[in-house]
Amino acid sequence: MQELIRLNPSGTFKTGPNLITMGVVDVGKAFNNSKEGPSRARHAFEEGCYLEVISLRLQHAEFWLRMFWVAKNRRGSIFAQNDRRAFGVIIKDAALSGSG
């Protein structure tokens, strides 16, 4: 992959942080969950399971928020594998990281 990135014009590929730095323990499972999330949320909605829809969408938002936080924080901080911060705390930390 690095060779493919190197051979293409600058800006062709965007890279995010290593999933391990986001506290992901099982990268394969995280990837599959990410792929399945939208269809699972759609199915839950169609079945009237609205709390499940909210939960699945919140998980998706938290995943991207963690990625943003790791990419933007200037302290080189990462999430520990057992990180249990509440979503609101991650939002606050991300806002502080993005502001300078």
C-alpha positions as CSV (number, residue, x, y, z in Angstrom):
1,M,0.0,0.0,0.0
2,Q,2.8,2.4,0.8
3,E,4.2,1.8,-2.7
4,L,0.9,2.7,-4.2
5,I,0.6,5.8,-2.2
6,R,4.2,6.8,-3.1
7,L,3.6,6.3,-6.8
8,N,0.5,8.6,-7.0
9,P,0.3,12.4,-6.9
10,S,0.3,14.0,-3.5
11,G,-3.2,14.3,-2.0
12,T,-4.5,11.3,-3.9
13,F,-4.8,9.2,-0.8
14,K,-5.9,10.3,2.7
15,T,-4.6,8.4,5.6
16,G,-6.1,8.1,9.1
17,P,-4.4,7.0,12.3
18,N,-3.5,3.4,12.9
19,L,-6.6,1.7,14.4
20,I,-4.5,0.4,17.3
21,T,-3.9,4.1,18.4
22,M,-7.6,4.5,18.6
23,G,-7.9,1.7,21.2
24,V,-9.1,-1.0,18.7
25,V,-8.2,-4.4,20.0
26,D,-9.4,-6.5,17.0
27,V,-8.8,-4.6,13.8
28,G,-10.6,-7.2,11.6
29,K,-13.7,-7.1,13.8
30,A,-13.7,-3.3,13.8
31,F,-13.5,-3.3,10.0
32,N,-16.4,-5.7,9.7
33,N,-18.5,-3.8,12.2
34,S,-17.8,-0.6,10.3
35,K,-18.9,-2.2,7.0
36,E,-22.1,-3.8,8.6
37,G,-23.1,-0.7,10.6
38,P,-25.2,1.1,8.1
39,S,-27.2,-2.0,7.0
40,R,-27.7,-3.1,10.6
41,A,-29.0,0.4,11.5
42,R,-31.3,0.4,8.5
43,H,-32.7,-3.0,9.4
44,A,-33.2,-1.9,13.0
45,F,-35.1,1.2,11.8
46,E,-37.3,-0.9,9.5
47,E,-38.1,-3.2,12.4
48,G,-39.0,-0.2,14.7
49,C,-36.0,-0.8,17.0
50,Y,-35.2,2.9,17.3
51,L,-33.0,2.7,20.4
52,E,-30.9,0.2,18.5
53,V,-30.6,2.6,15.6
54,I,-29.5,5.4,17.9
55,S,-26.9,3.0,19.5
56,L,-25.5,1.9,16.2
57,R,-25.3,5.4,14.9
58,L,-23.6,6.6,18.1
59,Q,-21.0,3.8,17.8
60,H,-20.3,4.9,14.2
61,A,-20.0,8.6,15.3
62,E,-17.7,7.7,18.2
63,F,-15.4,5.7,15.9
64,W,-14.9,8.7,13.6
65,L,-14.7,11.1,16.6
66,R,-11.9,8.9,18.1
67,M,-10.1,9.0,14.7
68,F,-10.4,12.8,14.6
69,W,-9.1,13.1,18.1
70,V,-6.0,10.9,17.5
71,A,-5.2,12.7,14.2
72,K,-5.6,16.2,15.6
73,N,-4.3,16.1,19.2
74,R,-0.9,17.7,19.4
75,R,0.4,15.7,22.4
76,G,0.7,12.4,20.4
77,S,-1.9,10.9,22.7
78,I,-3.7,7.7,21.8
79,F,-6.6,5.8,23.3
80,A,-5.8,2.9,25.6
81,Q,-7.3,-0.4,24.6
82,N,-9.5,-0.3,27.8
83,D,-10.5,3.3,27.3
84,R,-14.0,3.8,28.7
85,R,-14.5,7.5,28.3
86,A,-18.1,8.6,27.8
87,F,-19.1,10.0,24.4
88,G,-19.5,13.5,25.8
89,V,-15.9,13.5,27.3
90,I,-14.5,12.4,23.9
91,I,-16.5,15.3,22.2
92,K,-15.0,17.7,24.7
93,D,-11.4,16.3,24.2
94,A,-11.9,16.4,20.4
95,A,-13.0,20.0,20.5
96,L,-10.0,21.0,22.6
97,S,-7.7,19.1,20.2
98,G,-9.1,20.7,17.1
99,S,-8.9,24.2,18.5
100,G,-5.2,24.4,18.7
